[in-house]
Amino acid sequence: MAKLSAPRDRPRLERGQEEKNGAKPAPTDAWEVARRRYRLSERHVAMARELGLNPRKLGSLDNHRQEPWKAPLRQFIEELHAKRFGRR
């Protein structure tokens, strides 16, 4: 009977490392995906986490359709954080 081998796990790359073909690996963390997709800084991600926002729902908060009544996502997170926790 032939022995079945388990699929090889790809070695984990440290942050900033690239694969052999030059492409960066796909992020696995939902916050990392949101940070790249909505161009958030680490500070904005930290504030959004403190607020308890869901990273998969940030698209509905983002002003992607240029609605005039909506603030840009970064500004919205800052204002919401200041309102809830006060100025730090």
N, CA, C and O atoms as a CHARMM CRD file, in Angstrom:
* protein
*
  352
    1    1 MET  N      0.84900  -1.17000   0.00000 PROA 1      0.00000
    2    1 MET  CA     0.00000   0.00000   0.00000 PROA 1      0.00000
    3    1 MET  C      0.90000   1.24100   0.00000 PROA 1      0.00000
    4    1 MET  O      1.87200   1.30600   0.75300 PROA 1      0.00000
    5    2 ALA  N      0.57700   2.21000  -0.83700 PROA 2      0.00000
    6    2 ALA  CA     1.38800   3.41800  -0.95800 PROA 2      0.00000
    7    2 ALA  C      1.12200   4.33600   0.22600 PROA 2      0.00000
    8    2 ALA  O     -0.01300   4.50700   0.67100 PROA 2      0.00000
    9    3 LYS  N      2.18800   4.90800   0.71100 PROA 3      0.00000
   10    3 LYS  CA     2.07500   5.81000   1.84500 PROA 3      0.00000
   11    3 LYS  C      1.74300   7.21100   1.31900 PROA 3      0.00000
   12    3 LYS  O      2.44200   7.74300   0.45700 PROA 3      0.00000
   13    4 LEU  N      0.66700   7.79700   1.85000 PROA 4      0.00000
   14    4 LEU  CA     0.27300   9.13000   1.43400 PROA 4      0.00000
   15    4 LEU  C      1.00000  10.15200   2.29500 PROA 4      0.00000
   16    4 LEU  O      1.02200  10.05100   3.52200 PROA 4      0.00000
   17    5 SER  N      1.57900  11.11400   1.64800 PROA 5      0.00000
   18    5 SER  CA     2.28500  12.13800   2.41700 PROA 5      0.00000
   19    5 SER  C      1.39000  13.35800   2.55600 PROA 5      0.00000
   20    5 SER  O      0.58200  13.66400   1.67900 PROA 5      0.00000
   21    6 ALA  N      1.54900  14.03300   3.65600 PROA 6      0.00000
   22    6 ALA  CA     0.78900  15.25600   3.91100 PROA 6      0.00000
   23    6 ALA  C      1.34500  16.37000   3.03500 PROA 6      0.00000
   24    6 ALA  O      2.53900  16.38100   2.73500 PROA 6      0.00000
   25    7 PRO  N      0.49700  17.30900   2.61900 PROA 7      0.00000
   26    7 PRO  CA     1.00400  18.41600   1.80900 PROA 7      0.00000
   27    7 PRO  C      2.00500  19.23300   2.61100 PROA 7      0.00000
   28    7 PRO  O      1.84100  19.43200   3.81500 PROA 7      0.00000
   29    8 ARG  N      3.02200  19.69200   1.94000 PROA 8      0.00000
   30    8 ARG  CA     4.05400  20.47200   2.62400 PROA 8      0.00000
   31    8 ARG  C      3.52100  21.85800   2.95100 PROA 8      0.00000
   32    8 ARG  O      2.87700  22.51400   2.13400 PROA 8      0.00000
   33    9 ASP  N      3.80300  22.26300   4.13400 PROA 9      0.00000
   34    9 ASP  CA     3.43800  23.62300   4.52200 PROA 9      0.00000
   35    9 ASP  C      4.49100  24.56800   3.98000 PROA 9      0.00000
   36    9 ASP  O      5.69100  24.30200   4.05400 PROA 9      0.00000
   37   10 ARG  N      4.02100  25.67100   3.43700 PROA 10     0.00000
   38   10 ARG  CA     4.96400  26.68100   2.96700 PROA 10     0.00000
   39   10 ARG  C      5.57200  27.37200   4.17000 PROA 10     0.00000
   40   10 ARG  O      4.88000  27.59900   5.16300 PROA 10     0.00000
   41   11 PRO  N      6.83500  27.70700   4.10700 PROA 11     0.00000
   42   11 PRO  CA     7.45100  28.38900   5.24600 PROA 11     0.00000
   43   11 PRO  C      6.82400  29.75900   5.43900 PROA 11     0.00000
   44   11 PRO  O      6.55000  30.47600   4.47600 PROA 11     0.00000
   45   12 ARG  N      6.60400  30.10800   6.68700 PROA 12     0.00000
   46   12 ARG  CA     6.02700  31.41700   6.98900 PROA 12     0.00000
   47   12 ARG  C      7.06000  32.49600   6.73500 PROA 12     0.00000
   48   12 ARG  O      8.22800  32.34600   7.09400 PROA 12     0.00000
   49   13 LEU  N      6.63300  33.56900   6.12500 PROA 13     0.00000
   50   13 LEU  CA     7.52700  34.68500   5.85500 PROA 13     0.00000
   51   13 LEU  C      7.30500  35.76100   6.90300 PROA 13     0.00000
   52   13 LEU  O      6.17600  36.01400   7.32300 PROA 13     0.00000
   53   14 GLU  N      8.37200  36.37700   7.30900 PROA 14     0.00000
   54   14 GLU  CA     8.27100  37.47900   8.26300 PROA 14     0.00000
   55   14 GLU  C      7.71600  38.69600   7.54300 PROA 14     0.00000
   56   14 GLU  O      7.71500  38.75700   6.31300 PROA 14     0.00000
   57   15 ARG  N      7.24600  39.66200   8.31500 PROA 15     0.00000
   58   15 ARG  CA     6.67600  40.87100   7.74000 PROA 15     0.00000
   59   15 ARG  C      7.73600  41.57900   6.88400 PROA 15     0.00000
   60   15 ARG  O      8.86400  41.79100   7.32800 PROA 15     0.00000
   61   16 GLY  N      7.36500  41.93300   5.68000 PROA 16     0.00000
   62   16 GLY  CA     8.26700  42.63100   4.78200 PROA 16     0.00000
   63   16 GLY  C      9.04800  41.70300   3.86600 PROA 16     0.00000
   64   16 GLY  O      9.63900  42.16300   2.88900 PROA 16     0.00000
   65   17 GLN  N      9.06500  40.40300   4.15900 PROA 17     0.00000
   66   17 GLN  CA     9.76100  39.46200   3.28900 PROA 17     0.00000
   67   17 GLN  C      8.91200  39.16900   2.07200 PROA 17     0.00000
   68   17 GLN  O      7.68400  39.24700   2.12300 PROA 17     0.00000
   69   18 GLU  N      9.56500  38.83500   0.98600 PROA 18     0.00000
   70   18 GLU  CA     8.84600  38.50700  -0.23000 PROA 18     0.00000
   71   18 GLU  C      9.13400  37.06900  -0.62500 PROA 18     0.00000
   72   18 GLU  O     10.17400  36.51300  -0.27000 PROA 18     0.00000
   73   19 GLU  N      8.21300  36.47600  -1.35600 PROA 19     0.00000
   74   19 GLU  CA     8.42700  35.12500  -1.84600 PROA 19     0.00000
   75   19 GLU  C      9.45300  35.15500  -2.97000 PROA 19     0.00000
   76   19 GLU  O      9.88500  36.23000  -3.38700 PROA 19     0.00000
   77   20 LYS  N      9.84300  33.99000  -3.46000 PROA 20     0.00000
   78   20 LYS  CA    10.87800  33.90300  -4.48600 PROA 20     0.00000
   79   20 LYS  C     10.50600  34.64700  -5.75900 PROA 20     0.00000
   80   20 LYS  O     11.37400  35.23100  -6.40800 PROA 20     0.00000
   81   21 ASN  N      9.23800  34.63500  -6.12300 PROA 21     0.00000
   82   21 ASN  CA     8.83200  35.29200  -7.36900 PROA 21     0.00000
   83   21 ASN  C      8.62600  36.79600  -7.19600 PROA 21     0.00000
   84   21 ASN  O      8.25400  37.47400  -8.15400 PROA 21     0.00000
   85   22 GLY  N      8.85700  37.32700  -6.00700 PROA 22     0.00000
   86   22 GLY  CA     8.75100  38.76100  -5.76500 PROA 22     0.00000
   87   22 GLY  C      7.40700  39.19200  -5.23600 PROA 22     0.00000
   88   22 GLY  O      7.24900  40.34300  -4.82900 PROA 22     0.00000
   89   23 ALA  N      6.42600  38.29700  -5.23000 PROA 23     0.00000
   90   23 ALA  CA     5.09500  38.65600  -4.74500 PROA 23     0.00000
   91   23 ALA  C      5.03500  38.48700  -3.22600 PROA 23     0.00000
   92   23 ALA  O      5.61900  37.56000  -2.66500 PROA 23     0.00000
   93   24 LYS  N      4.32600  39.39000  -2.58700 PROA 24     0.00000
   94   24 LYS  CA     4.14100  39.27300  -1.14500 PROA 24     0.00000
   95   24 LYS  C      3.03000  38.27400  -0.86600 PROA 24     0.00000
   96   24 LYS  O      2.08000  38.18100  -1.64300 PROA 24     0.00000
   97   25 PRO  N      3.12800  37.52700   0.22500 PROA 25     0.00000
   98   25 PRO  CA     2.07500  36.55800   0.53200 PROA 25     0.00000
   99   25 PRO  C      0.77300  37.27300   0.90100 PROA 25     0.00000
  100   25 PRO  O      0.79500  38.40700   1.38000 PROA 25     0.00000
  101   26 ALA  N     -0.32700  36.62000   0.68000 PROA 26     0.00000
  102   26 ALA  CA    -1.62700  37.19600   1.00900 PROA 26     0.00000
  103   26 ALA  C     -1.77300  37.28300   2.52300 PROA 26     0.00000
  104   26 ALA  O     -1.42400  36.33900   3.23100 PROA 26     0.00000
  105   27 PRO  N     -2.28200  38.40300   3.02800 PROA 27     0.00000
  106   27 PRO  CA    -2.44400  38.53000   4.47600 PROA 27     0.00000
  107   27 PRO  C     -3.53700  37.59400   4.98700 PROA 27     0.00000
  108   27 PRO  O     -4.53700  37.36200   4.30700 PROA 27     0.00000
  109   28 THR  N     -3.33800  37.06700   6.17500 PROA 28     0.00000
  110   28 THR  CA    -4.30700  36.14100   6.74000 PROA 28     0.00000
  111   28 THR  C     -5.17400  36.81500   7.79800 PROA 28     0.00000
  112   28 THR  O     -6.28100  36.35100   8.07200 PROA 28     0.00000
  113   29 ASP  N     -4.69800  37.88400   8.38600 PROA 29     0.00000
  114   29 ASP  CA    -5.43200  38.57700   9.43200 PROA 29     0.00000
  115   29 ASP  C     -6.45400  39.52900   8.79900 PROA 29     0.00000
  116   29 ASP  O     -6.12800  40.25000   7.85700 PROA 29     0.00000
  117   30 ALA  N     -7.67600  39.53100   9.31100 PROA 30     0.00000
  118   30 ALA  CA    -8.73000  40.37300   8.74800 PROA 30     0.00000
  119   30 ALA  C     -8.38500  41.85400   8.88100 PROA 30     0.00000
  120   30 ALA  O     -8.71600  42.64700   7.99900 PROA 30     0.00000
  121   31 TRP  N     -7.72300  42.23400   9.97600 PROA 31     0.00000
  122   31 TRP  CA    -7.34100  43.63300  10.15000 PROA 31     0.00000
  123   31 TRP  C     -6.24700  44.03500   9.17900 PROA 31     0.00000
  124   31 TRP  O     -6.21600  45.17800   8.72400 PROA 31     0.00000
  125   32 GLU  N     -5.35700  43.12200   8.85600 PROA 32     0.00000
  126   32 GLU  CA    -4.30900  43.41900   7.87700 PROA 32     0.00000
  127   32 GLU  C     -4.91800  43.61900   6.49600 PROA 32     0.00000
  128   32 GLU  O     -4.49400  44.49900   5.74700 PROA 32     0.00000
  129   33 VAL  N     -5.90500  42.81000   6.16200 PROA 33     0.00000
  130   33 VAL  CA    -6.60600  42.96100   4.88400 PROA 33     0.00000
  131   33 VAL  C     -7.30600  44.31800   4.84100 PROA 33     0.00000
  132   33 VAL  O     -7.22000  45.03000   3.84000 PROA 33     0.00000
  133   34 ALA  N     -7.99600  44.67600   5.91800 PROA 34     0.00000
  134   34 ALA  CA    -8.71200  45.95600   5.98200 PROA 34     0.00000
  135   34 ALA  C     -7.73000  47.12700   5.92000 PROA 34     0.00000
  136   34 ALA  O     -8.00600  48.14000   5.27600 PROA 34     0.00000
  137   35 ARG  N     -6.58900  46.98700   6.58800 PROA 35     0.00000
  138   35 ARG  CA    -5.59500  48.06900   6.59200 PROA 35     0.00000
  139   35 ARG  C     -5.09400  48.34500   5.17900 PROA 35     0.00000
  140   35 ARG  O     -4.92900  49.50000   4.78600 PROA 35     0.00000
  141   36 ARG  N     -4.85300  47.28400   4.42100 PROA 36     0.00000
  142   36 ARG  CA    -4.38100  47.46500   3.04300 PROA 36     0.00000
  143   36 ARG  C     -5.49000  47.96900   2.12500 PROA 36     0.00000
  144   36 ARG  O     -5.26700  48.86200   1.30800 PROA 36     0.00000
  145   37 ARG  N     -6.67500  47.40200   2.25800 PROA 37     0.00000
  146   37 ARG  CA    -7.77300  47.75000   1.35600 PROA 37     0.00000
  147   37 ARG  C     -8.21800  49.20000   1.52400 PROA 37     0.00000
  148   37 ARG  O     -8.48600  49.88500   0.53600 PROA 37     0.00000
  149   38 TYR  N     -8.29900  49.67300   2.76900 PROA 38     0.00000
  150   38 TYR  CA    -8.79400  51.02200   3.03000 PROA 38     0.00000
  151   38 TYR  C     -7.67800  51.99700   3.36100 PROA 38     0.00000
  152   38 TYR  O     -7.94200  53.13000   3.76400 PROA 38     0.00000
  153   39 ARG  N     -6.42300  51.56300   3.19200 PROA 39     0.00000
  154   39 ARG  CA    -5.24600  52.41000   3.38200 PROA 39     0.00000
  155   39 ARG  C     -5.23800  53.07000   4.75700 PROA 39     0.00000
  156   39 ARG  O     -5.07600  54.28400   4.87900 PROA 39     0.00000
  157   40 LEU  N     -5.41500  52.25500   5.77900 PROA 40     0.00000
  158   40 LEU  CA    -5.40600  52.73300   7.16000 PROA 40     0.00000
  159   40 LEU  C     -4.01500  52.59200   7.74900 PROA 40     0.00000
  160   40 LEU  O     -3.26300  51.68700   7.38500 PROA 40     0.00000
  161   41 SER  N     -3.67900  53.49100   8.65900 PROA 41     0.00000
  162   41 SER  CA    -2.40500  53.38500   9.35700 PROA 41     0.00000
  163   41 SER  C     -2.58700  52.43600  10.55000 PROA 41     0.00000
  164   41 SER  O     -3.70300  52.04900  10.89700 PROA 41     0.00000
  165   42 GLU  N     -1.47900  52.08500  11.15000 PROA 42     0.00000
  166   42 GLU  CA    -1.54500  51.22000  12.34100 PROA 42     0.00000
  167   42 GLU  C     -2.33500  51.90800  13.45100 PROA 42     0.00000
  168   42 GLU  O     -3.04700  51.25300  14.21300 PROA 42     0.00000
  169   43 ARG  N     -2.20700  53.23100  13.53700 PROA 43     0.00000
  170   43 ARG  CA    -2.93200  54.00400  14.55400 PROA 43     0.00000
  171   43 ARG  C     -4.44400  53.90000  14.34400 PROA 43     0.00000
  172   43 ARG  O     -5.20100  53.72300  15.29900 PROA 43     0.00000
  173   44 HSD  N     -4.87100  54.01000  13.09100 PROA 44     0.00000
  174   44 HSD  CA    -6.30600  53.91100  12.80200 PROA 44     0.00000
  175   44 HSD  C     -6.83200  52.50300  13.08800 PROA 44     0.00000
  176   44 HSD  O     -7.94700  52.34300  13.58500 PROA 44     0.00000
  177   45 VAL  N     -6.03400  51.49100  12.77600 PROA 45     0.00000
  178   45 VAL  CA    -6.44100  50.11300  13.06600 PROA 45     0.00000
  179   45 VAL  C     -6.56000  49.91400  14.57100 PROA 45     0.00000
  180   45 VAL  O     -7.50300  49.27600  15.03900 PROA 45     0.00000
  181   46 ALA  N     -5.61200  50.45600  15.33400 PROA 46     0.00000
  182   46 ALA  CA    -5.66600  50.32400  16.79600 PROA 46     0.00000
  183   46 ALA  C     -6.91600  51.01400  17.35500 PROA 46     0.00000
  184   46 ALA  O     -7.58200  50.47300  18.23700 PROA 46     0.00000
  185   47 MET  N     -7.23000  52.20400  16.84100 PROA 47     0.00000
  186   47 MET  CA    -8.43100  52.91900  17.31100 PROA 47     0.00000
  187   47 MET  C     -9.69300  52.13700  16.94900 PROA 47     0.00000
  188   47 MET  O    -10.60700  52.02900  17.76600 PROA 47     0.00000
  189   48 ALA  N     -9.75200  51.59500  15.74000 PROA 48     0.00000
  190   48 ALA  CA   -10.92900  50.82900  15.31100 PROA 48     0.00000
  191   48 ALA  C    -11.09300  49.57300  16.15600 PROA 48     0.00000
  192   48 ALA  O    -12.21700  49.18700  16.47700 PROA 48     0.00000
  193   49 ARG  N     -9.99300  48.93400  16.51900 PROA 49     0.00000
  194   49 ARG  CA   -10.06400  47.74700  17.39000 PROA 49     0.00000
  195   49 ARG  C    -10.59000  48.11900  18.76100 PROA 49     0.00000
  196   49 ARG  O    -11.42100  47.40800  19.32700 PROA 49     0.00000
  197   50 GLU  N    -10.09900  49.25300  19.30900 PROA 50     0.00000
  198   50 GLU  CA   -10.58000  49.70200  20.62200 PROA 50     0.00000
  199   50 GLU  C    -12.07400  49.98500  20.58500 PROA 50     0.00000
  200   50 GLU  O    -12.78400  49.74200  21.56100 PROA 50     0.00000
  201   51 LEU  N    -12.54900  50.50100  19.45500 PROA 51     0.00000
  202   51 LEU  CA   -13.97700  50.79400  19.30900 PROA 51     0.00000
  203   51 LEU  C    -14.81100  49.53600  19.11000 PROA 51     0.00000
  204   51 LEU  O    -16.03400  49.57200  19.25000 PROA 51     0.00000
  205   52 GLY  N    -14.16100  48.42800  18.78600 PROA 52     0.00000
  206   52 GLY  CA   -14.87400  47.18200  18.56700 PROA 52     0.00000
  207   52 GLY  C    -15.48500  47.07000  17.17900 PROA 52     0.00000
  208   52 GLY  O    -16.45800  46.34000  16.98700 PROA 52     0.00000
  209   53 LEU  N    -14.92200  47.79000  16.20400 PROA 53     0.00000
  210   53 LEU  CA   -15.44100  47.73000  14.84100 PROA 53     0.00000
  211   53 LEU  C    -15.06500  46.39800  14.20300 PROA 53     0.00000
  212   53 LEU  O    -14.02400  45.81700  14.51100 PROA 53     0.00000
  213   54 ASN  N    -15.92600  45.92700  13.31200 PROA 54     0.00000
  214   54 ASN  CA   -15.68100  44.69400  12.58500 PROA 54     0.00000
  215   54 ASN  C    -14.90400  45.03900  11.31300 PROA 54     0.00000
  216   54 ASN  O    -15.38100  45.84000  10.50900 PROA 54     0.00000
  217   55 PRO  N    -13.71200  44.45100  11.11100 PROA 55     0.00000
  218   55 PRO  CA   -12.91600  44.81700   9.93200 PROA 55     0.00000
  219   55 PRO  C    -13.59300  44.46300   8.60700 PROA 55     0.00000
  220   55 PRO  O    -13.29900  45.07900   7.58200 PROA 55     0.00000
  221   56 ARG  N    -14.48600  43.49000   8.61500 PROA 56     0.00000
  222   56 ARG  CA   -15.17000  43.11400   7.37900 PROA 56     0.00000
  223   56 ARG  C    -16.31000  44.07300   7.04100 PROA 56     0.00000
  224   56 ARG  O    -16.81400  44.05300   5.91800 PROA 56     0.00000
  225   57 LYS  N    -16.71800  44.90000   7.97900 PROA 57     0.00000
  226   57 LYS  CA   -17.82800  45.83000   7.75200 PROA 57     0.00000
  227   57 LYS  C    -17.35300  47.26300   7.49000 PROA 57     0.00000
  228   57 LYS  O    -18.18100  48.16900   7.39200 PROA 57     0.00000
  229   58 LEU  N    -16.05900  47.48300   7.37600 PROA 58     0.00000
  230   58 LEU  CA   -15.56000  48.83700   7.17000 PROA 58     0.00000
  231   58 LEU  C    -15.96300  49.39600   5.80800 PROA 58     0.00000
  232   58 LEU  O    -16.02300  50.61300   5.63300 PROA 58     0.00000
  233   59 GLY  N    -16.23400  48.53700   4.86200 PROA 59     0.00000
  234   59 GLY  CA   -16.63700  48.99600   3.53700 PROA 59     0.00000
  235   59 GLY  C    -17.92500  49.78500   3.55600 PROA 59     0.00000
  236   59 GLY  O    -18.09600  50.71200   2.76400 PROA 59     0.00000
  237   60 SER  N    -18.83300  49.43300   4.44800 PROA 60     0.00000
  238   60 SER  CA   -20.09400  50.17100   4.52400 PROA 60     0.00000
  239   60 SER  C    -19.91000  51.52600   5.19900 PROA 60     0.00000
  240   60 SER  O    -20.71800  52.43400   5.00400 PROA 60     0.00000
  241   61 LEU  N    -18.84500  51.66500   5.99600 PROA 61     0.00000
  242   61 LEU  CA   -18.57000  52.94000   6.65000 PROA 61     0.00000
  243   61 LEU  C    -17.72900  53.85800   5.78000 PROA 61     0.00000
  244   61 LEU  O    -17.71800  55.07300   5.98300 PROA 61     0.00000
  245   62 ASP  N    -17.03000  53.28800   4.81700 PROA 62     0.00000
  246   62 ASP  CA   -16.14800  54.05900   3.94700 PROA 62     0.00000
  247   62 ASP  C    -16.96600  54.88200   2.96100 PROA 62     0.00000
  248   62 ASP  O    -18.05500  54.48200   2.54900 PROA 62     0.00000
  249   63 ASN  N    -16.42600  56.03300   2.59000 PROA 63     0.00000
  250   63 ASN  CA   -17.09800  56.92800   1.65600 PROA 63     0.00000
  251   63 ASN  C    -16.70500  56.55800   0.23500 PROA 63     0.00000
  252   63 ASN  O    -16.16400  57.38800  -0.49500 PROA 63     0.00000
  253   64 HSD  N    -16.97200  55.31500  -0.16300 PROA 64     0.00000
  254   64 HSD  CA   -16.53200  54.84300  -1.46100 PROA 64     0.00000
  255   64 HSD  C    -17.40400  55.32600  -2.61200 PROA 64     0.00000
  256   64 HSD  O    -16.95700  55.31500  -3.75900 PROA 64     0.00000
  257   65 ARG  N    -18.62200  55.74400  -2.34200 PROA 65     0.00000
  258   65 ARG  CA   -19.50000  56.24600  -3.40700 PROA 65     0.00000
  259   65 ARG  C    -19.53400  57.76900  -3.43300 PROA 65     0.00000
  260   65 ARG  O    -20.35200  58.37000  -4.12900 PROA 65     0.00000
  261   66 GLN  N    -18.64700  58.38100  -2.67600 PROA 66     0.00000
  262   66 GLN  CA   -18.55900  59.84600  -2.59100 PROA 66     0.00000
  263   66 GLN  C    -19.86700  60.47600  -2.11900 PROA 66     0.00000
  264   66 GLN  O    -20.33400  61.47400  -2.66800 PROA 66     0.00000
  265   67 GLU  N    -20.44500  59.86000  -1.07900 PROA 67     0.00000
  266   67 GLU  CA   -21.63700  60.45500  -0.49200 PROA 67     0.00000
  267   67 GLU  C    -21.21800  61.69600   0.29400 PROA 67     0.00000
  268   67 GLU  O    -20.33100  61.61100   1.14400 PROA 67     0.00000
  269   68 PRO  N    -21.83400  62.83600   0.02900 PROA 68     0.00000
  270   68 PRO  CA   -21.37200  64.08300   0.64700 PROA 68     0.00000
  271   68 PRO  C    -21.56100  64.13200   2.17200 PROA 68     0.00000
  272   68 PRO  O    -20.87000  64.89200   2.85100 PROA 68     0.00000
  273   69 TRP  N    -22.48000  63.33700   2.71000 PROA 69     0.00000
  274   69 TRP  CA   -22.72100  63.38600   4.14900 PROA 69     0.00000
  275   69 TRP  C    -21.77000  62.49500   4.93300 PROA 69     0.00000
  276   69 TRP  O    -21.70900  62.58400   6.15900 PROA 69     0.00000
  277   70 LYS  N    -21.03000  61.64000   4.24400 PROA 70     0.00000
  278   70 LYS  CA   -20.11700  60.73000   4.93500 PROA 70     0.00000
  279   70 LYS  C    -18.71300  61.31300   4.99000 PROA 70     0.00000
  280   70 LYS  O    -18.22400  61.90400   4.02700 PROA 70     0.00000
  281   71 ALA  N    -18.07700  61.13000   6.14400 PROA 71     0.00000
  282   71 ALA  CA   -16.67300  61.52900   6.28300 PROA 71     0.00000
  283   71 ALA  C    -15.79400  60.40200   5.75600 PROA 71     0.00000
  284   71 ALA  O    -16.22700  59.25000   5.73600 PROA 71     0.00000
  285   72 PRO  N    -14.57300  60.70600   5.32800 PROA 72     0.00000
  286   72 PRO  CA   -13.64900  59.63400   4.95400 PROA 72     0.00000
  287   72 PRO  C    -13.43800  58.69000   6.14400 PROA 72     0.00000
  288   72 PRO  O    -13.55600  59.10400   7.29800 PROA 72     0.00000
  289   73 LEU  N    -13.13000  57.43200   5.85900 PROA 73     0.00000
  290   73 LEU  CA   -13.06000  56.40500   6.90300 PROA 73     0.00000
  291   73 LEU  C    -12.06900  56.76600   8.00000 PROA 73     0.00000
  292   73 LEU  O    -12.37300  56.60100   9.18100 PROA 73     0.00000
  293   74 ARG  N    -10.88700  57.25700   7.63200 PROA 74     0.00000
  294   74 ARG  CA    -9.88100  57.60600   8.64500 PROA 74     0.00000
  295   74 ARG  C    -10.41400  58.68600   9.58100 PROA 74     0.00000
  296   74 ARG  O    -10.26400  58.59700  10.79900 PROA 74     0.00000
  297   75 GLN  N    -11.03700  59.70500   8.99700 PROA 75     0.00000
  298   75 GLN  CA   -11.58400  60.80400   9.79100 PROA 75     0.00000
  299   75 GLN  C    -12.74300  60.30200  10.65900 PROA 75     0.00000
  300   75 GLN  O    -12.86700  60.71200  11.81300 PROA 75     0.00000
  301   76 PHE  N    -13.58000  59.43400  10.12600 PROA 76     0.00000
  302   76 PHE  CA   -14.70100  58.88000  10.87800 PROA 76     0.00000
  303   76 PHE  C    -14.22100  58.11000  12.10900 PROA 76     0.00000
  304   76 PHE  O    -14.77600  58.25700  13.19800 PROA 76     0.00000
  305   77 ILE  N    -13.17900  57.28100  11.92400 PROA 77     0.00000
  306   77 ILE  CA   -12.63900  56.51000  13.04000 PROA 77     0.00000
  307   77 ILE  C    -12.06900  57.44300  14.10000 PROA 77     0.00000
  308   77 ILE  O    -12.29500  57.23500  15.29200 PROA 77     0.00000
  309   78 GLU  N    -11.32600  58.47700  13.67500 PROA 78     0.00000
  310   78 GLU  CA   -10.74700  59.42700  14.62900 PROA 78     0.00000
  311   78 GLU  C    -11.83400  60.14900  15.42500 PROA 78     0.00000
  312   78 GLU  O    -11.72400  60.29000  16.64300 PROA 78     0.00000
  313   79 GLU  N    -12.88400  60.60800  14.73500 PROA 79     0.00000
  314   79 GLU  CA   -13.96500  61.32800  15.41400 PROA 79     0.00000
  315   79 GLU  C    -14.72400  60.42300  16.38000 PROA 79     0.00000
  316   79 GLU  O    -15.05600  60.83900  17.49000 PROA 79     0.00000
  317   80 LEU  N    -14.99900  59.19600  15.96300 PROA 80     0.00000
  318   80 LEU  CA   -15.70600  58.25500  16.81600 PROA 80     0.00000
  319   80 LEU  C    -14.87800  57.90900  18.05500 PROA 80     0.00000
  320   80 LEU  O    -15.41900  57.80100  19.15500 PROA 80     0.00000
  321   81 HSD  N    -13.57600  57.73600  17.87600 PROA 81     0.00000
  322   81 HSD  CA   -12.67800  57.42200  18.98900 PROA 81     0.00000
  323   81 HSD  C    -12.60700  58.59300  19.96600 PROA 81     0.00000
  324   81 HSD  O    -12.64300  58.39500  21.18000 PROA 81     0.00000
  325   82 ALA  N    -12.50700  59.82300  19.43200 PROA 82     0.00000
  326   82 ALA  CA   -12.44800  61.00600  20.29400 PROA 82     0.00000
  327   82 ALA  C    -13.75700  61.18800  21.06300 PROA 82     0.00000
  328   82 ALA  O    -13.75500  61.59100  22.22600 PROA 82     0.00000
  329   83 LYS  N    -14.87100  60.88500  20.40000 PROA 83     0.00000
  330   83 LYS  CA   -16.18000  61.03000  21.05700 PROA 83     0.00000
  331   83 LYS  C    -16.34600  60.02100  22.18000 PROA 83     0.00000
  332   83 LYS  O    -16.87200  60.35700  23.24100 PROA 83     0.00000
  333   84 ARG  N    -15.90200  58.78500  21.96000 PROA 84     0.00000
  334   84 ARG  CA   -16.08400  57.74600  22.96400 PROA 84     0.00000
  335   84 ARG  C    -15.05900  57.82400  24.09800 PROA 84     0.00000
  336   84 ARG  O    -15.41400  57.68800  25.26900 PROA 84     0.00000
  337   85 PHE  N    -13.78400  58.04500  23.74800 PROA 85     0.00000
  338   85 PHE  CA   -12.71900  57.99000  24.76600 PROA 85     0.00000
  339   85 PHE  C    -12.16900  59.36700  25.12700 PROA 85     0.00000
  340   85 PHE  O    -11.33600  59.46100  26.02900 PROA 85     0.00000
  341   86 GLY  N    -12.59200  60.41800  24.47300 PROA 86     0.00000
  342   86 GLY  CA   -12.04300  61.74600  24.73500 PROA 86     0.00000
  343   86 GLY  C    -10.71900  61.91400  24.03200 PROA 86     0.00000
  344   86 GLY  O    -10.14700  60.95300  23.51900 PROA 86     0.00000
  345   87 ARG  N    -10.24300  63.12400  24.01100 PROA 87     0.00000
  346   87 ARG  CA    -8.96500  63.40700  23.34500 PROA 87     0.00000
  347   87 ARG  C     -7.83400  62.84900  24.18300 PROA 87     0.00000
  348   87 ARG  O     -7.77100  63.07700  25.39100 PROA 87     0.00000
  349   88 ARG  N     -6.93900  62.11200  23.53200 PROA 88     0.00000
  350   88 ARG  CA    -5.78100  61.55600  24.25700 PROA 88     0.00000
  351   88 ARG  C     -4.52500  62.17400  23.74700 PROA 88     0.00000
  352   88 ARG  O     -3.43800  61.84500  24.22200 PROA 88     0.00000
